[in-house]
Amino acid sequence: MRMRPAVAATFLTATLSASMLPATAHAADRTVADDTTFSNVVVNGGKDIVLGLTTRKTVTITWTAHDPQGVAASWAYLWHGPNTDDADGALPLYPPTGTCVVSSADPTTSTCKVSLAVDAARDFDHNGLAGAWKVLAGAQDTTDEWTEIDAAGTANFKRYAKVTVNASPEPVKKGRTITVTGKLTRANWDSSTYTGYQDRPVQLQFRKKGSSVYTTLKTVTSGVGGTLKTTTKAKADGYFRFVFTGTPTTGPSTATGDFVDVR
């Protein structure tokens, strides 16, 4: 599938050399090759991209491009929305040509890479951008034909979450009730603040003093404003923490353990 003609023309003119793209050519008139293929498309090493309100990070896209005529240039970028014509997000805004290396074993195949700077404050201005994004991959072969695939791969952008914990009283007599409270919040790109995340399952875990292993005691549900509150019995010295495992649009979070002295 092609990019929108105006976008494609701007992109190709800006990124490919004059020897590859005649000055009189326009994207809408170009022949689209049917035999260029893309594979092994990986974004951020296959890991989710979790962003807070001001997170800045470099994200890398890698892919393999194959064409029987050989690959003269290749590019890739991320987009979000129902289709490329109606996309509500694109990264980067002006996609550069990828750095490609021709395979020594197969001159028709190139492995390519491009790195892009992601700035949450600049690029993510509403919560609807959280979730799955698609990778558009394109290539131009040595005969000046080009191909683009709108959904050659995917990437997941998630909102950063924070969870806190406090266990009391401290110290406490063995067998008495311990009250564990906390709060689950996440980045709200609409308001540029961290807001409570309600109705989410959160695990209460305990690690006995001297051990390195946490055990899940129960699962509680976050309340209004993301509040967390539950009780448990004091059995031994150790650390309590809340663990949120995340959702398709929100990253996981683990609180630092709060120590309780049981006497």
C-alpha positions, 0 to 999 in steps of 0.5 A: 500500500502506498502512503498518501501521495503528498506525504510520499512525495515529500518523504521520498524527495527529502530522503532519497538522492536525486540519482534515485528519484528524478526531479519530475517524478511524483509519488502518485504517478510512481509504479508500485513494485509487487515483489518487495517484501519486509520481514523481521520487523521489530520495535524497541527490541520487542518490548513495550514502550512505557511513557510518563508525562515527560519521558524521553527515549530513543526507540529503534526499528529494525527490519529486513527488506528483500527485492529481486532487483536489490534494495536501493533504500528503505524506511520505516515509521510508526503510526496510530489510527484507523488508517494512514490517511486518518492517523492521529499520530506518527513517529517520527514526523519526518521519517529518515531513510533507514541505515541498511546493510546488504547481505553478503550471502544474498545481495537482494536482501538488506537488514535495516535500522532507524532510530527515532526520538520519542518525547512524551510531552511533545508526541503524546497529547491525549490518552487515546494514543496508548496501545498498539501502533503500526509500523509502515515499512517502505523500500525503493529497489535499484530500478526506481520502483517503490513499495510500502506496507502500512502494517508491516509490524506493531509496537505498544505504547503504554502509560506509566503507572506508579503504586505506593504502599504503607503497612502499619502499625509499626512495630506490631505484635504477632497475630495482630492486624496489619493495615496496608494502604497505598495508591495506584496512579498513572500518567494522564496525557490529557491533563499532563498529571498523574491521576488515580487508576480505579477498579484495577486488580493489584496484588499484595505481596509479602517477603519474610526478612532474610528471604529474597522471594515475595509471595502473593497474599491476596488481590485487592481492587483499587478504589476511587482515585486509585486508593488501595486498602486491605488487612492481613495478620502479622506473622513475621518480620518482613516487607509488604508491597503492592504489585500492579501487572499492567494492562494493554494501555498501562505499564506495570508497577511495583512498590518498594517494600515497606518493612514491618517489625513483628514482636 
